Each structure stands twice: as structure tokens, then as C-alpha cells.
């Protein structure tokens, strides 16, 4: 019997790191996939899950119509510091943002990073 997907929700890499920790506590011997995933997350995740949720909420509060949850999660994962970096990230999706929206997002990220 194959497992069924009940729902799909985008999560940030920092939230994934938290889930990996739960799996490691649950399983006596973590699999090679979990170990490799943990190595990757340790190398690339710069913020804690709590900080990720705060930044996610801050970007969501901007109420940019075209921005969906998966886009916000990707932005939180990569933390673009300039408008050009954000535009490069968004090129991978079919969403086009106005310059005003891009500037608001980058400003929110830079304010967050300044507090961090």
C-alpha cells in the first residue's frame, strides 16, 4: 500500500531543519538521507525556525497580491539582500513583481537582518 499525500504546504529550510531534529530524536539510527539533509541544512540555513517564521510573517504583511506561500518560503530560504537578487529568485516562477513590491520585500528582509 502506497502512502497518500494528505496535504502539501510549503515550509522554509529552517522549519525543515527543525523537523529533521525531531526525526533524529525519534529514530535511533538516522538514515543516510537524513544525515545528508542535515549537512546541507547546516551549511545553508542562516536563521532559526523562529526567525524564519517572523520574516515570513513580515513579508506576508506586505500583502503583495501575486506572492504565494511557496514564493515567500523561497525568499525566506535565500534571503536576497538586493532587488536584483530577488528578481533572479523570482525568475524561476511565473510571477512578475512590480519594482515597488520588490523594494518593499528587500527592505523588509534588510530590516530583519539588521535586527538579527
N, C-alpha and C positions, 0 to 999 in steps of 0.2 A: 504494500500500500504506500503510495507516494504522499508526502506531506503536502498539505494545501496552504496556500498563502491566504491569510485572512484579511490582512490589510498591508498597505505599503505606505510608510511615512518617511520622508527624508530626514536624516539626522546628520549632525556635524561630526567631523572626525574626533572632536573632543568628547562627544557623547558616546561614540563608538569605543573610544579608549576606556571609558567608564564601564561599558558593557563587557569589554574584554577582561577587565579586572574581576567582574562578577563571575565570568566563566572560569577564570583561573582559580577563584576561590571554590567554586562548585566542583570542578574536576580535579582529581588528584594529580593526574599527569596530563598537562595541556598538549594538544596536538601540535604538529609542526606548523599547521596553518595559523593557529593562534599565536605561536611563538614568532613567526614571520610577520604577522599582522602587528603584533606588539612592537617589534623592532621598527617597522615602518612608522607606526604612530608616534613612537618616542622620538624618531628623527624629524618628523614634520609638524607635529601638533605643538603650537606655541602657547595655547591658552588652556585654562582648566574648563571642565564642563560648565561650571557656574558662570564663568566669564563668557563662554560661548553662548549660553542662554541669554545673558544680559545683552550682548551685542546683537543677537538675533532679534530680541525684543525691540532694541533701539532702531534697528533697520526696519522692522515691521511697522513701528510707529510712524515712520515717514509716509506710510500709506501710498506707495507708488503702485498704481493700478496694475501694471504689466508684470510686476515682480511676484513670482510664486514662491512657495516654501522651498522648493528644490534649488531655486536661484539664490535665495537668501542663505541657505545652508552652504552652498558652494562659495559664496562671498565670505562667509564666516570662516570657512576652512582655509581659504587662500589669503585673506586679509590684504586686499590690494591697497596700497598707500597712495597711489596717484590715479587720476582719471584714466590715463592710458592703460594702466594695469587692469582696471575694472572693465574697460571696453574690450580688452583682449579676452578676459574671462567670459564676458557676455557674448562674444562672437560665436562661441560653441552652441549657443541656443538661438531659437528663433525670436528672441525678444530684443527689441531695439529700445533703448532708453534715451530720453532727452538729455541734453547737456546739463540742464538744471537738476534732473534726477541723479545723474552720475555724480555731480558735485556734492549733492546732499549726502549721498551714500558714503563717498570718500571722506567728507567732513565728519560724519558720524563715526567712521572707523578710526580716523586720526584722533578724534577726541577721546575715544575709548582707549586707544593705545597710549595716549598721553597720561591717562589716569592709571593704567596698568603698571 
